[in-house]
């Protein structure tokens, strides 16, 4: 979940900055671990039955290193924006967490504070009468964010960094315990904190509880993120389904214009739809996956489209060429064109009997892929019958208009030879 | 069939080739002369300048971007345009040319032709 390399190392107890230490006198457990922000060492019970944080640490008297830079880190701000939480309405999931925090710590105030470069916005708050946001002049939480570690203060009025913070006079903040809240990508979004208006010490249990609640909020954010990603996928699927229907409908309408028999019509439509579906099957894992760039191997498309002919005419079909990656638009266009080329070969050309040969060879030169579609040892092609139909139009439009390429056909005695040139940038689209 | 299409030069820009071919075939069945279809704005702009169309049917999103520059040029020259879009019409276009019919995909090609028909009354 937290895999962002720019994020700081997980919180450690040894780096946990606690207020002045004056309220915590027991030094014995000082090196206790706080791996991943969790207290993992059992602490001793005090006479009152509560746990004392048994660490003596100096609270940093200066700003965390790179404070401003961290707060204004564009990646952090982008992650914050992506949550859609800034200026959003209160929600029970967050309200519940602050209610629990105040109940556990016994403080009057609890906040989920989201910190950008200029202000803190309270996604959830309990016990504050002020508005739902403040400028950073009134923020302790900003230091939790920039340090990306918990911050505990027993009496902020004595603290060199915080004593002049306007949260003290204006909001009545005196004691503060806050832990970071992270986005699913690991960026620090803000702080989850408990606040008291009079000095108090904080216990290990309280810190652990805030950490646990913060992790609950982080899990909520991760689930929301996953749900949003799924919605994107659904939208993409819906778009593609709509497109497929438009394509199928166009195929049917145009195949009808050919005025073939019903059987011929049905077969032509069925095979064209099959080519579309084959392209779709190649595209969909790519379209729905994380990667966006061109990643469908041209050779895979070619073999998918030619497979039925390859099996029906063993040894009559060969192909060879270097690896070329296609984008999803180019895949659909090429699938249709290759299907029509192969259909023509099967109907009239080298694959219309078991004597002919279809050799496909391609190479990449400069910014183009050139493909040589060579039918030999077959019947003499009849140029007149092939030029007008839907299939031929589809071939030339797909290659010339959709892919910005060119196609030349040479009608020879024992078969036709097509030279197709396709710009690589269009193939990547 | 739309008789007013007879002999009219209709520019077609649509980046889904199957849909484009269907539309072109429909227009040809109405005896219109099809300029295109084009999947890219650049090619369509060049063709528009060369062939001075009587009307145009435009997909809003083409391979190389939104159709706006082409639509602007055609409409500025008084050439009627019918839009067919999978999404909404860009705001600036709708504001400036509220009279251009807009259809949401999928729309049968004959409906697009019918919508363009009265707008090119003077053609041929």
Interface residues (C-beta under 8 A of the other chain):
Chain A: X239 X242 X243 X245 X246 X247 X249 X250 X251 X253 X254 X257 X329 X333 X336 X390 X393 X394 X397 X398 X401 X402 X404 X426 X429
Chain B: X15 X16 X17 X18 X19 X20 X21 X22 X25 X29 X36 X37 X38 X39 X40 X43 X63 X86 X105 X106 X109
